[in-house]
């Protein structure tokens, strides 16, 4: 969606602790949880300026 304040989103299963830690390590934060495919999912978001990427 066009926006003046774009953000990056990611979804992973709550049980996938490694993916959750990776998303948090790059600066994303949990913003919602829901059930899909009979499993709890977690929605992460960050503004592009908030991403922490190693060079």
mmCIF file of the N, C-alpha and C atoms, coordinates in Angstrom:
data_MODEL
# 
_entry.id   MODEL 
# 
loop_
_atom_site.group_PDB 
_atom_site.id 
_atom_site.type_symbol 
_atom_site.label_atom_id 
_atom_site.label_alt_id 
_atom_site.label_comp_id 
_atom_site.label_asym_id 
_atom_site.label_entity_id 
_atom_site.label_seq_id 
_atom_site.pdbx_PDB_ins_code 
_atom_site.Cartn_x 
_atom_site.Cartn_y 
_atom_site.Cartn_z 
_atom_site.occupancy 
_atom_site.B_iso_or_equiv 
_atom_site.pdbx_formal_charge 
_atom_site.auth_seq_id 
_atom_site.auth_comp_id 
_atom_site.auth_asym_id 
_atom_site.auth_atom_id 
_atom_site.pdbx_PDB_model_num 
ATOM 1   N N  . UNK A 1 1  ? 0.826  -1.173  0.000  1.00 0.00 ? 1  UNK A N  1 
ATOM 2   C CA . UNK A 1 1  ? 0.000  0.000   0.000  1.00 0.00 ? 1  UNK A CA 1 
ATOM 3   C C  . UNK A 1 1  ? 0.880  1.249   0.000  1.00 0.00 ? 1  UNK A C  1 
ATOM 4   N N  . UNK A 1 2  ? 0.579  2.220   -0.809 1.00 0.00 ? 2  UNK A N  1 
ATOM 5   C CA . UNK A 1 2  ? 1.327  3.468   -0.765 1.00 0.00 ? 2  UNK A CA 1 
ATOM 6   C C  . UNK A 1 2  ? 1.146  4.139   0.598  1.00 0.00 ? 2  UNK A C  1 
ATOM 7   N N  . UNK A 1 3  ? 2.240  4.680   1.113  1.00 0.00 ? 3  UNK A N  1 
ATOM 8   C CA . UNK A 1 3  ? 2.187  5.304   2.429  1.00 0.00 ? 3  UNK A CA 1 
ATOM 9   C C  . UNK A 1 3  ? 3.312  6.313   2.564  1.00 0.00 ? 3  UNK A C  1 
ATOM 10  N N  . UNK A 1 4  ? 3.053  7.352   3.346  1.00 0.00 ? 4  UNK A N  1 
ATOM 11  C CA . UNK A 1 4  ? 4.110  8.307   3.662  1.00 0.00 ? 4  UNK A CA 1 
ATOM 12  C C  . UNK A 1 4  ? 5.076  7.723   4.676  1.00 0.00 ? 4  UNK A C  1 
ATOM 13  N N  . UNK A 1 5  ? 4.647  6.687   5.391  1.00 0.00 ? 5  UNK A N  1 
ATOM 14  C CA . UNK A 1 5  ? 5.467  6.052   6.418  1.00 0.00 ? 5  UNK A CA 1 
ATOM 15  C C  . UNK A 1 5  ? 5.461  4.542   6.198  1.00 0.00 ? 5  UNK A C  1 
ATOM 16  N N  . UNK A 1 6  ? 6.168  4.047   5.169  1.00 0.00 ? 6  UNK A N  1 
ATOM 17  C CA . UNK A 1 6  ? 6.154  2.604   4.897  1.00 0.00 ? 6  UNK A CA 1 
ATOM 18  C C  . UNK A 1 6  ? 6.837  1.833   6.024  1.00 0.00 ? 6  UNK A C  1 
ATOM 19  N N  . UNK A 1 7  ? 6.455  0.596   6.176  1.00 0.00 ? 7  UNK A N  1 
ATOM 20  C CA . UNK A 1 7  ? 7.092  -0.264  7.159  1.00 0.00 ? 7  UNK A CA 1 
ATOM 21  C C  . UNK A 1 7  ? 7.325  -1.628  6.532  1.00 0.00 ? 7  UNK A C  1 
ATOM 22  N N  . UNK A 1 8  ? 8.184  -2.390  7.176  1.00 0.00 ? 8  UNK A N  1 
ATOM 23  C CA . UNK A 1 8  ? 8.479  -3.756  6.764  1.00 0.00 ? 8  UNK A CA 1 
ATOM 24  C C  . UNK A 1 8  ? 7.758  -4.664  7.744  1.00 0.00 ? 8  UNK A C  1 
ATOM 25  N N  . UNK A 1 9  ? 7.069  -5.693  7.238  1.00 0.00 ? 9  UNK A N  1 
ATOM 26  C CA . UNK A 1 9  ? 6.393  -6.637  8.119  1.00 0.00 ? 9  UNK A CA 1 
ATOM 27  C C  . UNK A 1 9  ? 6.906  -8.041  7.847  1.00 0.00 ? 9  UNK A C  1 
ATOM 28  N N  . UNK A 1 10 ? 6.775  -8.896  8.858  1.00 0.00 ? 10 UNK A N  1 
ATOM 29  C CA . UNK A 1 10 ? 7.152  -10.305 8.729  1.00 0.00 ? 10 UNK A CA 1 
ATOM 30  C C  . UNK A 1 10 ? 6.207  -11.115 9.606  1.00 0.00 ? 10 UNK A C  1 
ATOM 31  N N  . UNK A 1 11 ? 5.914  -12.331 9.175  1.00 0.00 ? 11 UNK A N  1 
ATOM 32  C CA . UNK A 1 11 ? 5.074  -13.254 9.947  1.00 0.00 ? 11 UNK A CA 1 
ATOM 33  C C  . UNK A 1 11 ? 5.832  -14.562 10.086 1.00 0.00 ? 11 UNK A C  1 
ATOM 34  N N  . UNK A 1 12 ? 5.825  -15.108 11.291 1.00 0.00 ? 12 UNK A N  1 
ATOM 35  C CA . UNK A 1 12 ? 6.431  -16.413 11.529 1.00 0.00 ? 12 UNK A CA 1 
ATOM 36  C C  . UNK A 1 12 ? 5.611  -17.138 12.584 1.00 0.00 ? 12 UNK A C  1 
ATOM 37  N N  . UNK A 1 13 ? 5.790  -18.449 12.661 1.00 0.00 ? 13 UNK A N  1 
ATOM 38  C CA . UNK A 1 13 ? 5.107  -19.197 13.709 1.00 0.00 ? 13 UNK A CA 1 
ATOM 39  C C  . UNK A 1 13 ? 5.719  -18.848 15.063 1.00 0.00 ? 13 UNK A C  1 
ATOM 40  N N  . UNK A 1 14 ? 4.864  -18.702 16.056 1.00 0.00 ? 14 UNK A N  1 
ATOM 41  C CA . UNK A 1 14 ? 5.328  -18.387 17.395 1.00 0.00 ? 14 UNK A CA 1 
ATOM 42  C C  . UNK A 1 14 ? 6.313  -19.435 17.910 1.00 0.00 ? 14 UNK A C  1 
ATOM 43  N N  . UNK A 1 15 ? 6.116  -20.680 17.520 1.00 0.00 ? 15 UNK A N  1 
ATOM 44  C CA . UNK A 1 15 ? 6.988  -21.770 17.968 1.00 0.00 ? 15 UNK A CA 1 
ATOM 45  C C  . UNK A 1 15 ? 8.378  -21.705 17.337 1.00 0.00 ? 15 UNK A C  1 
ATOM 46  N N  . UNK A 1 16 ? 8.551  -20.916 16.291 1.00 0.00 ? 16 UNK A N  1 
ATOM 47  C CA . UNK A 1 16 ? 9.843  -20.812 15.619 1.00 0.00 ? 16 UNK A CA 1 
ATOM 48  C C  . UNK A 1 16 ? 10.686 -19.750 16.330 1.00 0.00 ? 16 UNK A C  1 
ATOM 49  N N  . UNK A 1 17 ? 11.237 -20.145 17.468 1.00 0.00 ? 17 UNK A N  1 
ATOM 50  C CA . UNK A 1 17 ? 11.984 -19.212 18.324 1.00 0.00 ? 17 UNK A CA 1 
ATOM 51  C C  . UNK A 1 17 ? 13.179 -18.592 17.607 1.00 0.00 ? 17 UNK A C  1 
ATOM 52  N N  . UNK A 1 18 ? 13.852 -19.349 16.759 1.00 0.00 ? 18 UNK A N  1 
ATOM 53  C CA . UNK A 1 18 ? 15.024 -18.810 16.051 1.00 0.00 ? 18 UNK A CA 1 
ATOM 54  C C  . UNK A 1 18 ? 14.629 -17.673 15.113 1.00 0.00 ? 18 UNK A C  1 
ATOM 55  N N  . UNK A 1 19 ? 13.517 -17.827 14.401 1.00 0.00 ? 19 UNK A N  1 
ATOM 56  C CA . UNK A 1 19 ? 13.056 -16.752 13.519 1.00 0.00 ? 19 UNK A CA 1 
ATOM 57  C C  . UNK A 1 19 ? 12.627 -15.534 14.324 1.00 0.00 ? 19 UNK A C  1 
ATOM 58  N N  . UNK A 1 20 ? 11.941 -15.751 15.433 1.00 0.00 ? 20 UNK A N  1 
ATOM 59  C CA . UNK A 1 20 ? 11.527 -14.635 16.285 1.00 0.00 ? 20 UNK A CA 1 
ATOM 60  C C  . UNK A 1 20 ? 12.745 -13.869 16.797 1.00 0.00 ? 20 UNK A C  1 
ATOM 61  N N  . UNK A 1 21 ? 13.774 -14.592 17.257 1.00 0.00 ? 21 UNK A N  1 
ATOM 62  C CA . UNK A 1 21 ? 14.993 -13.928 17.747 1.00 0.00 ? 21 UNK A CA 1 
ATOM 63  C C  . UNK A 1 21 ? 15.694 -13.163 16.627 1.00 0.00 ? 21 UNK A C  1 
ATOM 64  N N  . UNK A 1 22 ? 15.739 -13.736 15.435 1.00 0.00 ? 22 UNK A N  1 
ATOM 65  C CA . UNK A 1 22 ? 16.368 -13.058 14.301 1.00 0.00 ? 22 UNK A CA 1 
ATOM 66  C C  . UNK A 1 22 ? 15.632 -11.764 13.978 1.00 0.00 ? 22 UNK A C  1 
ATOM 67  N N  . UNK A 1 23 ? 14.316 -11.818 13.900 1.00 0.00 ? 23 UNK A N  1 
ATOM 68  C CA . UNK A 1 23 ? 13.533 -10.620 13.594 1.00 0.00 ? 23 UNK A CA 1 
ATOM 69  C C  . UNK A 1 23 ? 13.736 -9.545  14.664 1.00 0.00 ? 23 UNK A C  1 
ATOM 70  N N  . UNK A 1 24 ? 13.781 -9.945  15.930 1.00 0.00 ? 24 UNK A N  1 
ATOM 71  C CA . UNK A 1 24 ? 14.039 -8.986  16.999 1.00 0.00 ? 24 UNK A CA 1 
ATOM 72  C C  . UNK A 1 24 ? 15.464 -8.442  16.917 1.00 0.00 ? 24 UNK A C  1 
ATOM 73  N N  . UNK A 1 25 ? 16.418 -9.282  16.533 1.00 0.00 ? 25 UNK A N  1 
ATOM 74  C CA . UNK A 1 25 ? 17.815 -8.846  16.437 1.00 0.00 ? 25 UNK A CA 1 
ATOM 75  C C  . UNK A 1 25 ? 18.025 -7.790  15.358 1.00 0.00 ? 25 UNK A C  1 
ATOM 76  N N  . UNK A 1 26 ? 17.204 -7.809  14.311 1.00 0.00 ? 26 UNK A N  1 
ATOM 77  C CA . UNK A 1 26 ? 17.371 -6.801  13.257 1.00 0.00 ? 26 UNK A CA 1 
ATOM 78  C C  . UNK A 1 26 ? 16.495 -5.568  13.500 1.00 0.00 ? 26 UNK A C  1 
ATOM 79  N N  . UNK A 1 27 ? 15.857 -5.524  14.685 1.00 0.00 ? 27 UNK A N  1 
ATOM 80  C CA . UNK A 1 27 ? 15.126 -4.325  15.067 1.00 0.00 ? 27 UNK A CA 1 
ATOM 81  C C  . UNK A 1 27 ? 13.621 -4.387  14.925 1.00 0.00 ? 27 UNK A C  1 
ATOM 82  N N  . UNK A 1 28 ? 13.093 -5.551  14.557 1.00 0.00 ? 28 UNK A N  1 
ATOM 83  C CA . UNK A 1 28 ? 11.640 -5.663  14.410 1.00 0.00 ? 28 UNK A CA 1 
ATOM 84  C C  . UNK A 1 28 ? 11.017 -5.917  15.781 1.00 0.00 ? 28 UNK A C  1 
ATOM 85  N N  . UNK A 1 29 ? 9.745  -5.529  15.912 1.00 0.00 ? 29 UNK A N  1 
ATOM 86  C CA . UNK A 1 29 ? 9.050  -5.756  17.177 1.00 0.00 ? 29 UNK A CA 1 
ATOM 87  C C  . UNK A 1 29 ? 7.719  -6.452  16.914 1.00 0.00 ? 29 UNK A C  1 
ATOM 88  N N  . UNK A 1 30 ? 7.314  -7.255  17.887 1.00 0.00 ? 30 UNK A N  1 
ATOM 89  C CA . UNK A 1 30 ? 6.033  -7.971  17.797 1.00 0.00 ? 30 UNK A CA 1 
ATOM 90  C C  . UNK A 1 30 ? 4.908  -6.965  17.899 1.00 0.00 ? 30 UNK A C  1 
ATOM 91  N N  . UNK A 1 31 ? 3.960  -7.050  16.957 1.00 0.00 ? 31 UNK A N  1 
ATOM 92  C CA . UNK A 1 31 ? 2.839  -6.135  17.033 1.00 0.00 ? 31 UNK A CA 1 
ATOM 93  C C  . UNK A 1 31 ? 1.493  -6.843  17.105 1.00 0.00 ? 31 UNK A C  1 
ATOM 94  N N  . UNK A 1 32 ? 1.457  -8.149  16.814 1.00 0.00 ? 32 UNK A N  1 
ATOM 95  C CA . UNK A 1 32 ? 0.181  -8.859  16.860 1.00 0.00 ? 32 UNK A CA 1 
ATOM 96  C C  . UNK A 1 32 ? 0.428  -10.356 16.840 1.00 0.00 ? 32 UNK A C  1 
ATOM 97  N N  . UNK A 1 33 ? -0.553 -11.089 17.269 1.00 0.00 ? 33 UNK A N  1 
ATOM 98  C CA . UNK A 1 33 ? -0.525 -12.540 17.204 1.00 0.00 ? 33 UNK A CA 1 
ATOM 99  C C  . UNK A 1 33 ? -1.879 -13.036 16.724 1.00 0.00 ? 33 UNK A C  1 
ATOM 100 N N  . UNK A 1 34 ? -1.890 -14.169 16.042 1.00 0.00 ? 34 UNK A N  1 
ATOM 101 C CA . UNK A 1 34 ? -3.129 -14.735 15.526 1.00 0.00 ? 34 UNK A CA 1 
ATOM 102 C C  . UNK A 1 34 ? -2.890 -16.205 15.223 1.00 0.00 ? 34 UNK A C  1 
ATOM 103 N N  . UNK A 1 35 ? -3.968 -16.926 14.953 1.00 0.00 ? 35 UNK A N  1 
ATOM 104 C CA . UNK A 1 35 ? -3.860 -18.350 14.621 1.00 0.00 ? 35 UNK A CA 1 
ATOM 105 C C  . UNK A 1 35 ? -4.155 -18.518 13.141 1.00 0.00 ? 35 UNK A C  1 
ATOM 106 N N  . UNK A 1 36 ? -3.262 -19.214 12.452 1.00 0.00 ? 36 UNK A N  1 
ATOM 107 C CA . UNK A 1 36 ? -3.442 -19.548 11.042 1.00 0.00 ? 36 UNK A CA 1 
ATOM 108 C C  . UNK A 1 36 ? -2.775 -20.904 10.823 1.00 0.00 ? 36 UNK A C  1 
ATOM 109 N N  . UNK A 1 37 ? -3.331 -21.712 9.955  1.00 0.00 ? 37 UNK A N  1 
ATOM 110 C CA . UNK A 1 37 ? -2.821 -23.063 9.705  1.00 0.00 ? 37 UNK A CA 1 
ATOM 111 C C  . UNK A 1 37 ? -2.790 -23.874 11.003 1.00 0.00 ? 37 UNK A C  1 
ATOM 112 N N  . UNK A 1 38 ? -3.775 -23.622 11.884 1.00 0.00 ? 38 UNK A N  1 
ATOM 113 C CA . UNK A 1 38 ? -3.883 -24.319 13.167 1.00 0.00 ? 38 UNK A CA 1 
ATOM 114 C C  . UNK A 1 38 ? -2.679 -24.122 14.076 1.00 0.00 ? 38 UNK A C  1 
ATOM 115 N N  . UNK A 1 39 ? -1.953 -23.005 13.922 1.00 0.00 ? 39 UNK A N  1 
ATOM 116 C CA . UNK A 1 39 ? -0.792 -22.730 14.761 1.00 0.00 ? 39 UNK A CA 1 
ATOM 117 C C  . UNK A 1 39 ? -0.706 -21.229 15.054 1.00 0.00 ? 39 UNK A C  1 
ATOM 118 N N  . UNK A 1 40 ? -0.260 -20.863 16.259 1.00 0.00 ? 40 UNK A N  1 
ATOM 119 C CA . UNK A 1 40 ? -0.095 -19.453 16.582 1.00 0.00 ? 40 UNK A CA 1 
ATOM 120 C C  . UNK A 1 40 ? 0.983  -18.808 15.707 1.00 0.00 ? 40 UNK A C  1 
ATOM 121 N N  . UNK A 1 41 ? 0.656  -17.656 15.164 1.00 0.00 ? 41 UNK A N  1 
ATOM 122 C CA . UNK A 1 41 ? 1.572  -16.886 14.323 1.00 0.00 ? 41 UNK A CA 1 
ATOM 123 C C  . UNK A 1 41 ? 1.882  -15.568 15.039 1.00 0.00 ? 41 UNK A C  1 
ATOM 124 N N  . UNK A 1 42 ? 3.000  -14.946 14.689 1.00 0.00 ? 42 UNK A N  1 
ATOM 125 C CA . UNK A 1 42 ? 3.376  -13.658 15.256 1.00 0.00 ? 42 UNK A CA 1 
ATOM 126 C C  . UNK A 1 42 ? 3.667  -12.702 14.110 1.00 0.00 ? 42 UNK A C  1 
ATOM 127 N N  . UNK A 1 43 ? 3.124  -11.499 14.204 1.00 0.00 ? 43 UNK A N  1 
ATOM 128 C CA . UNK A 1 43 ? 3.348  -10.453 13.210 1.00 0.00 ? 43 UNK A CA 1 
ATOM 129 C C  . UNK A 1 43 ? 4.352  -9.463  13.774 1.00 0.00 ? 43 UNK A C  1 
ATOM 130 N N  . UNK A 1 44 ? 5.418  -9.217  13.022 1.00 0.00 ? 44 UNK A N  1 
ATOM 131 C CA . UNK A 1 44 ? 6.458  -8.269  13.407 1.00 0.00 ? 44 UNK A CA 1 
ATOM 132 C C  . UNK A 1 44 ? 6.424  -7.093  12.441 1.00 0.00 ? 44 UNK A C  1 
ATOM 133 N N  . UNK A 1 45 ? 6.887  -5.929  12.903 1.00 0.00 ? 45 UNK A N  1 
ATOM 134 C CA . UNK A 1 45 ? 6.934  -4.751  12.048 1.00 0.00 ? 45 UNK A CA 1 
ATOM 135 C C  . UNK A 1 45 ? 8.100  -3.859  12.461 1.00 0.00 ? 45 UNK A C  1 
ATOM 136 N N  . UNK A 1 46 ? 8.572  -3.072  11.498 1.00 0.00 ? 46 UNK A N  1 
ATOM 137 C CA . UNK A 1 46 ? 9.603  -2.069  11.756 1.00 0.00 ? 46 UNK A CA 1 
ATOM 138 C C  . UNK A 1 46 ? 9.559  -1.052  10.623 1.00 0.00 ? 46 UNK A C  1 
ATOM 139 N N  . UNK A 1 47 ? 9.852  0.189   10.933 1.00 0.00 ? 47 UNK A N  1 
ATOM 140 C CA . UNK A 1 47 ? 10.047 1.194   9.887  1.00 0.00 ? 47 UNK A CA 1 
ATOM 141 C C  . UNK A 1 47 ? 11.374 0.897   9.227  1.00 0.00 ? 47 UNK A C  1 
ATOM 142 N N  . UNK A 1 48 ? 11.529 1.136   7.926  1.00 0.00 ? 48 UNK A N  1 
ATOM 143 C CA . UNK A 1 48 ? 12.799 0.826   7.260  1.00 0.00 ? 48 UNK A CA 1 
ATOM 144 C C  . UNK A 1 48 ? 14.013 1.489   7.939  1.00 0.00 ? 48 UNK A C  1 
ATOM 145 N N  . UNK A 1 49 ? 13.844 2.662   8.516  1.00 0.00 ? 49 UNK A N  1 
ATOM 146 C CA . UNK A 1 49 ? 14.953 3.321   9.192  1.00 0.00 ? 49 UNK A CA 1 
ATOM 147 C C  . UNK A 1 49 ? 15.344 2.611   10.485 1.00 0.00 ? 49 UNK A C  1 
ATOM 148 N N  . UNK A 1 50 ? 14.457 1.782   11.026 1.00 0.00 ? 50 UNK A N  1 
ATOM 149 C CA . UNK A 1 50 ? 14.730 1.084   12.270 1.00 0.00 ? 50 UNK A CA 1 
ATOM 150 C C  . UNK A 1 50 ? 15.439 -0.238  12.104 1.00 0.00 ? 50 UNK A C  1 
ATOM 151 N N  . UNK A 1 51 ? 15.598 -0.720  10.872 1.00 0.00 ? 51 UNK A N  1 
ATOM 152 C CA . UNK A 1 51 ? 16.281 -1.993  10.641 1.00 0.00 ? 51 UNK A CA 1 
ATOM 153 C C  . UNK A 1 51 ? 17.741 -1.896  11.015 1.00 0.00 ? 51 UNK A C  1 
ATOM 154 N N  . UNK A 1 52 ? 18.236 -2.916  11.717 1.00 0.00 ? 52 UNK A N  1 
ATOM 155 C CA . UNK A 1 52 ? 19.659 -2.988  12.065 1.00 0.00 ? 52 UNK A CA 1 
ATOM 156 C C  . UNK A 1 52 ? 20.280 -4.069  11.204 1.00 0.00 ? 52 UNK A C  1 
ATOM 157 N N  . UNK A 1 53 ? 21.086 -3.647  10.249 1.00 0.00 ? 53 UNK A N  1 
ATOM 158 C CA . UNK A 1 53 ? 21.699 -4.586  9.320  1.00 0.00 ? 53 UNK A CA 1 
ATOM 159 C C  . UNK A 1 53 ? 23.212 -4.411  9.379  1.00 0.00 ? 53 UNK A C  1 
ATOM 160 N N  . UNK A 1 54 ? 23.928 -5.501  9.602  1.00 0.00 ? 54 UNK A N  1 
ATOM 161 C CA . UNK A 1 54 ? 25.393 -5.458  9.656  1.00 0.00 ? 54 UNK A CA 1 
ATOM 162 C C  . UNK A 1 54 ? 25.955 -5.271  8.256  1.00 0.00 ? 54 UNK A C  1 
ATOM 163 N N  . UNK A 1 55 ? 26.989 -4.485  8.148  1.00 0.00 ? 55 UNK A N  1 
ATOM 164 C CA . UNK A 1 55 ? 27.649 -4.264  6.847  1.00 0.00 ? 55 UNK A CA 1 
ATOM 165 C C  . UNK A 1 55 ? 28.927 -5.044  6.759  1.00 0.00 ? 55 UNK A C  1 
# 
